[in-house]
Amino acid sequence: MVRDLSIRPVRRRTLLAAVTGTAAAAAAVAVPGHARAAQPVEPDIDGTAQWNARPPDGAISVLRHRPSMIIVHHTVSDNARDFSRERAHAHAHWVQDLHMDDNGWVDTGYHFLVSRGGWITEGRHRSLETLLGGTGFVLGSHTSGQNNLGIGIANEGAYHDGATPPDAQWEVLVGLCAFVCAQYGIPSAEIYGHKDFGSTLCPGVLHDMLPRLRDEVAGALA
């Protein structure tokens, strides 16, 4: 399939501004436990309505406290070379179907997904709404024992055996993590991988890249 670049120039500028902190919108805001931090530009996130998600199979629980960490995952899906927005939406459907039909969960387990082409989709319903509110978050189903504490961000692809994320995916992951940290007052040091909390290989090589992720998110918040 042909790669969709129709919106990419504006989108990439916006997200790179979030990563580098050079955008005019990066005004200083207070973050609990820290002096001050830059406010990254809000990333472009396709909500569940935009990618036509299935309705949840039950009530979505909203926790009335802020998350204290971010937990990074990979979806162990194909390392697709289709970087289009349509592919990101198809991947979101694939994950939701897997989690609801095979796992028996109420909805997608992750809060957000980042495609290999650098598109962000909302996972579990109301995750975007609560992120923008900044005072509570949705109870997910992504990391046993940590679902009431962490925001789950899953990356499209299987990152074992030397596979690495495309630049677009990495840049957007950094921008999304920075925005989540700013909204909830999460220190960049509190970004973990799934395997930190259980016997799993997830998120593959992305776990080895966590020090770099923390550093780049810290740079966006400096």
N, C-alpha and C positions, 0 to 999 in steps of 0.2 A: 504493500500500500504506500501511497505517496505521503510523505511527512507533511503535516499541517503546520505551516509557518505563518498563517494569516494574521495571528494576533501576537506572535512571539516577540517582536521587537519591543513593544510597549511593556509587555509582561515581564520580559527579562530585565528591562531597566528598573521597573518597580521593585522586583525582588532583589536585584543587586544593590539597590539603595538600602534595602533592609539589612543586607549583609554587611555593607561597608559603613553604614551610618552616615552617608554623605548627603542624603536627601534633606530638603528643607523641612520636611515634615517630621524629622527626627528630633522632636522637642524633648527636653528633659522632664522626666516624671519620677515621682518618689516610688521606690520599691522597698517593701518591708525588709529590714535587715541589711540594707545597703544605703550608701549615701544618696546617689542619684544614678539613673541609668537612662540611656537614650531610648526613645520610643520608636521601635522599628516601624516601617510602613506596613500597614495591614496587607497580608498577602491575598492573592486572588484565590478564593476557595469556592468550589462548586458545591453548593448545598445538596441535600438529598433530593429536593424537588427538581433541581437542575439536571441531575442524572437519572431522574425518574426511578428512585429507589422504591422497593416494596414497602408497604406499611409495616411497622413493627408487629410482631406476633404477641402483643401484650404491652403492659405499661413500661415506659422508660423512666428509670429512677434518677432523679436529680439530687445530688448531694449539696448540702448548703454550706459547704466549706471549700476552700481552695485546694487544688492538688499541690503536692509538695515536690513532685518530680515529673520527668518525662521518661518514658520507656520506649526505646526504639526496637522495631521489629522488621523482618522481611516476610513477604507473603509466600515465598517458595513457589511462585508462579513462573511462567516462561520469561526468559530475558528477551522480551519482544523488541524488535527493531522498529516497530510502529510507534512513533512518539506523539501521535495526535491526541487531541482532546477526546475524540471518540473512543480511542483505545483506553484512555484513563477511565471513561465512564463504563466501558465494557468490563474492565478489570474490577471496578467497584461492584458491579453486578455479580461477577464471579465470586468475589469474596463474600458478599452478602448471602448469596445462595448457599455457599459452603457452610457458613456459620449458622444459618437458620435451618437448612434442610439436613445437613449431615451432623452438625454439633447440637442441634436442637435449641439454639440460643434465641433470645427475643429479637435480635437484630445483629448487624455487624458488630464484632467484638471490639474493633479499634475505634478510636475517636476520629482519626484522620488517616488518609492514605496519600502517598506521594508517588506519582507514576514515573516511569523511566524517562518520560518526556518532560517532566517538570510541572505537571498539573496536579493540583491538590483537590481531593474530593472529601467531603464530609462522610464519615463512616456511620457511626450510630447516630440516629436522629437526635436533634437538639444539641449536639456537640458544638456546632458553630454558634448557635444562640447563646449558650452558656459561656463559651470562650469570649465572645464579644462583651458579655456582661461583666466578666472578670471576678465574680464573687462565688460562683459555684461551678460544678461540672457534672457531667453525666457519668453514672456508674457504668464502666465498661466490662468487657470479658476478654481481656488480653493477657493478663499475667496473674497467675494464681497467688492469692494473698496480698496483692498490691493494687487491686482494681479500685479500691476506695481511696487510693493515695496518688495514683499516677495517671497521666495522660498518655494513651497509647498511640504512637505514630508508626504506621507500617509502610514499608517501601516495596513497591512492585518489583518482583524479581527474586531470583535464588542466588544468594551471594556466598556460595561455598566454592571450594576448589579454585580459588584465585579470581573469580569473577568480581568486578568492581562496578559501582554505580556510575552511570553516565554523568557528565559534568552538570547537565541541566537538573537532574534529580538531586544531586548533592547540593547545588546552590539553593534550590527551593527547600530542601530539608533544613538547611542552616537558617534560612529566612523564616520558616514556619516555627522552628524551635525558638528563635529569638523573640518572635511575636508572642508565643505562648509564655515564655519566661517573663516578658515585660507585663503581660496582662495579669499574671498570677503572682508575680514577685518570686519566681523560682530562680535560684542561683544557677548559673550555667554548669556549676560543678555537679548539680543534681540531675544530670542526664545519664541514663543507664541503658544497658541492653537487656533484652529478655533473659539471656543466660545468667545474668547477675542474680536472678531470683529463682532459678530452677534448673533441672537437668534437661537442657535443650541446646542445640547448636545455633538457634536464632539469636541475633540477626546475622550470623556468618561473619564475613570480613568486616561488616559494618561495626562489629564490636571492637575490632582492632583499630578502627578509625575514630572511636569515641573521644580520645584525647584531642584529636584535631577538631572534632565537632564542638567540643566544649570550648576550645580556644577561639574558634571562629564565632561562636555565639557570644562569648564574652566580649570579643571585639565589636560586635554589633551593639552591645549594651554599654560599652565603655563611654 
